[in-house]
Amino acid sequence: MKDMIFEIENLKIKTASNGAVDEVFINGELFNGFPGKLSSSPGTEVSARWQAKEKHLVCTLSLVRTSGAPEDGAAVSFRVPYQAMQYNQKIWTARRGYPRDIWDVGGQTVYYGDICYGTVIPAVTLYDPVTNAGLTVAKEPGRTGGRLSFRFEDYHGTGLYVEFSHLKVADKPVEITLLFRGHEGCWRPGLAWYSAEYRRFFEPAIKEVFSYPSFAITNPFTEKRYLSEYRPDWVEIHNHFPNYGEYVPEEDSWTSVIAHDYPELAENRDLTVTRQMMHDHIAALHEENIRAMYYFQCSGDALIPWAEKNFPRDIARDAGGHMIPTWKECIFLNAGTGNAFGDFLRNRIKRMLEVYPEIDGVFADQICYQTIDWAHKDGRTAADGREGYEYGVSIEENLKILAEQLHALNKPILGNGPFDMECGIYTDAIMEEGVSGNFETHKYLCLHKPMLIHSYPTSPLVAEKIMRCCILSGAGWSFGGSSTLTYAGWTPEVEKIYNDYLPLAKAVFGAEILLEADPLRITPADMVKAEIFRSRQKKEYLIGVVFERDTAVPGVELSVKVPGKCTGAEILKPGEKNWEVLPFEIQKDRITFSLKGNIHCCVIRLF
């Protein structure tokens, strides 16, 4: 194959004879200082085919086996060159802490499909705000087996490595499709393009979820008097089942899982759950106009003795043959197609909807799990002479079945932390559990669907963290509750935090992150976290601002660029009931605000 040039809009790529990137031009300027590179593991060969689509370039990698066995596994590496002048280069992927300067990420590897250590969208953007050049490299959605990772050379290095490992390559090629998009020197246009190309992954099937911003947890023992006290829009009914793995028992009564998980709470308590108790609890929720989301897992945690007795062949194992631990005395069971546990779970999905037709939807927990299960084979994953199984696929298969049945009834799925966008497509809203900052990862899957921040507001500090996370992500909020204890209500201090912050959280709930180029600049940047949104009605822009230090601010400047003309601005601070006029200046195409005084959090509205 001869060297070839492929061009679309402001992106031009010259390829080497094997299809590897040789030169990249953005806006007519040479982007890279080093050529790209395409390589594969011993016993395989890789080639690349390029073509131009309407808005991006497509590179199809074809990996074939030349020697060895399919169980040997295979890997392919595609080097995307960094910019020639790397001093100002920034890197973005859908992960908390990004975008980052190039010198912050050198030598690091980010895996796709890991919410704690990786990214939830298979895309990386390299960009330079000074030269206003950006390049987004993304994988086309779909499973290929194995693992995808992005490895960053340091700023003296040669580029970003897009790598696929643990691939089973047998008698036919494994094909992987990469997409390339050139744009302005900002990460947002790259995400705008990718999310528009695959919008179905980022929006809910049930649009009514935007009407339900508040959330809490109950159990069959929650007293009615507490339901009317905090009155969330929806709740997760938890701990109604006897053990993890079994969520719709055949029996008429059973002992709640609380007895196993929290034996210190079980003393002198009757933890018997009956089917009638569940019906009564759902009815009590409905009396308060609260939507009842039934707790269910599509795979994942299973009590060890129960798993060993009922599904010994479906126990997932690591490379050393060990069970993979999760919750208390729980492990992974593989519920993939063809496994007995998979048949059992699909039966339980059907049974749940037959036994409890009055539920308003399902809370699908622990869809955050992804690893390689070496006790099973998926036909696509292999390494070191043995085949494996992408464990998360077993979750995805059953989540898809659950979604099809629920959505046919116009009932939504609220999912706890999907590990990637292929899994997340079946959720209508995403719950981010905890206030550690993972909401900054999942907010990218919630570009057009709601996110909920959940934690237990056991102190004013936690309550304030919940609210601040909501303001930075446009998310709904948790009122707490309890899955194991009788809910005791808020302290006066916690109640004050909610009263002070809820007007701000309500103002940004459901708004969509603005994906125009360079819409928000902050000076000094290390004092403030902020995000800019467009309201779902597209009538106004909102900026959530949280100061990193709760002290008097000598002066923070926000520079904003939004489409169209801004005729006014207002600011709302915690504890204040009314929006105040916020003065601003117009400098060329940007609007500038100065925030001074004892401000620790606010929402700014532009109209």
Helices and strands as residue ranges (DSSP letters): E 4-8, E 11-15, E 21-26, E 29-30, E 37-40, E 44-52, E 57-65, G 70-72, E 74-81, E 90-92, E 100-101, H 102-105, E 109-111, E 123-128, E 133-139, E 147-152, E 159-167, E 174-183, H 187-197, G 199-201, G 207-211, E 214-218, H 224-230, E 234-237, E 253-255, H 258-261, H 263-266, E 272-274, H 275-287, E 291-297, E 300-303, H 304-310, G 312-314, E 330-333, H 340-355, E 361-365, E 372-373, E 381-383, E 386-390, H 391-408, E 413-416, H 421-424, E 429-433, H 439-442, E 451-454, H 460-473, E 476-481, H 492-508, E 512-513, E 520-523, G 525-527, E 528-534, E 541-547, E 553-560, E 569-572, E 580-581, E 585-587, E 590-597, E 601-606
